[in-house]
Amino acid sequence: MDTDIKMSVKATDTKAQYDNKAKQLLGHKIILAYILVNTVAEFKGMKPADVVQYIEGEPYIGSVPVDAGVTNIENQDKVVGLNTENSEINEGMIRFDIIFYVRMRDGLSQIIVNVEAQKAEPSGYDILNRAIFYVSRMISSQKEKDFSNSNYNDIKRVYSIWVCMNMPENSLEHIHLVKDSIVNSHEWKGKMDLVNIVMIGLAEELPEYEEKYELHRLLGALLSQDLTANEKLDIIGNEYAIPMEKDFREDVSIMCNLSQKIKETGIEMGKREMIMKMYNKGYTAAQIADVAEMDEKKIKDIIKNAELLTV
């Protein structure tokens, strides 16, 4: 296989592995507990370690389809997709990154929480539109599982929490329903708090540790492509007193290795682009090798492979 094609395939595959590992890291209950403490009013002021017990079952990571007709919220403590056992049927479907039930402190009510990770704010569509679609699916998929027939009072509150990296600044915003009285006012019965969207913006630069940015520093360190595994573990373990379980350490280490591979692959592909630009401007292989500080034979191989691709 052509070297450039190999590099592209390798880069794509590594990014997919990185994305999956990032979801797994966010899916650790203690990390989800930190998110809940900072985004759900009932848990505000609690210690994240005490909130872990309210997360029911194991969070489902990348396994529940968003698409209409195949999202189902099983009663009690599981979130499942109708066809998740058949990977072929669900091939190519959009899936929730992380979705799970949380028992409220009253011991009776539950909420359903979805956490989504984004490398940056998307350019192809408005992210709020997608978030609104997600909370709508989380509500509608409860029918005949969490409530039946016309028992709409049994609908569970839903939260779709979006973690967007590489933003201009750190931010945290709660988007929810409000009522505007235009002609007089009437107290309509019902819950205004059923639908909740939380947008968490993470700046490229890690903020200093302070209460205001507690969550941003934790998530920023966890998802950073610049910090080493030891630097991440130092921040997470010492500043947040999060127990460093073996599987957590392994997830952090693997993600850091994947991050390094992405960088190395990107550098290699960047060099190839520079080499071809110089070649197309009339530079000889020897001249390019001198500037790029590379072996002349390797320069010739890169040029040859690139020319074959254009045939």
Phi, psi and omega in degrees: 000143180302142184301317181297320178295317178302316181297319180295315179297316180299316181297315181297315182295319180295319179297320179296319178296319180298313180302316181295319180291325177298318178297318180297321178295314178296332183282355175295135188302323182292326177290317177298325179296319176299321179294317181297318181300328183265356185230338182250120188306320184298336183258358181300134179089349179277159173282131181308323180300330179279342181275336182309320184296340181275349177278117188270136179063197177259133178303141177270125186245112176063025184240348183257117180293145176276331188306143180302137176093346181233008173262127177219136177256109182291144178302154179073254197239016182234148173242122184223161171256145182305322186245024185295339180285346180248098187294331182293319181298322185264010180304128176083359180285150172288136181232149172296137177298304180220136177213139185197162175268148173230126175278132180285166184293342177285352178079358184245304185280160178228157168234161176246129185239134176240132177240129180239138178250130179232132179296331179196170176293124184301148178260340184277345180201165178276123189298327179296325178298319179292319180298320178296321177298318182295314180293328178296318177294322180294329177284307186294330182286353178284341184298133183070009174236300178266336173213153183231159180052238182252025181276063185292344178290347181268002178298135180271146175297145178234146176232126171247114186249120185251125179255107184253118181272170176056041178267161181298329180208165176283137181209160177209117184225139179253120181248124187206176182287142172227159180245129174250120177274112184266316175234108184057194182213140178223138180275089178287136181284142179141170183260121179278350186257018183293324186250123182222128174241131178237125179252121178247113178263128179251120178290157180298322181271132181293127181286158174293157181288118172203158187306319182302321183249024182305309182292321182295320180292320180296308182292323179297318178293317183299319186261000183300140174261004181252325181286147175282168179300318181294322178295319179295313182296327178295314179294310184294318184281319185272317183280332185246358178052039177273125180302130182271076178295157183301315183293327178293314178301317181296318179298317179297315182297315180297318181295322178295321178296318179296320179299318180294321179296320179299316180297313182298318179296319179297320179296317180299315181292327177295320178297319181296320178296318179296317180299315182291326177297316179295318180297317180293339177271001174105001178290144177280164179300322180295318179294318179295318180299322180294315181291316184279352182056050180230165178292136183299322180298320179295322177299314180297321179295318180297317179295317181298314180298319181295321179293323178298325180293333184270352180290000000 
